[in-house]
Amino acid sequence: MTKTIYSIGCVHVETGKSLPPTLTITADGIVESGGWTNPTLSKHIYITPPEDGVQGYDFVADEPDGMVIQVLTPVKTTYTDRQEDWVTAVAIHSATNTVTVTLAVSVTVP
């Protein structure tokens, strides 16, 4: 069963220069035991884009079946998504915290 991970540590976001532009999000987190598989980001779907420009994602993974070691265990995922023109930041949610990263804006100075 897929479940939100325990905690997020570090989030790194890169914007691609392709058309359409892409976001590549790399996130590190912690799960509550060994045996978790398939860590990924689950994108929040909005009927209307949020006014704050923040695209939300849940950091989820498949929890283990049966007996596993009971120790905090690191997990990592990389997720590539299309960058919508309204997105100014991404927020990654776990069971215990949220990490928000503002996207860099490039400015050309004459």
PyMOL commands that set and color helices and strands:
alter all, ss='L'
color gray80, all
select strands_A, chain A and resi 2-4+7-15+22-31+37-43+54-62+73-82+89-93+98-102
alter strands_A, ss='S'
color yellow, strands_A
deselect
rebuild
show_as cartoon
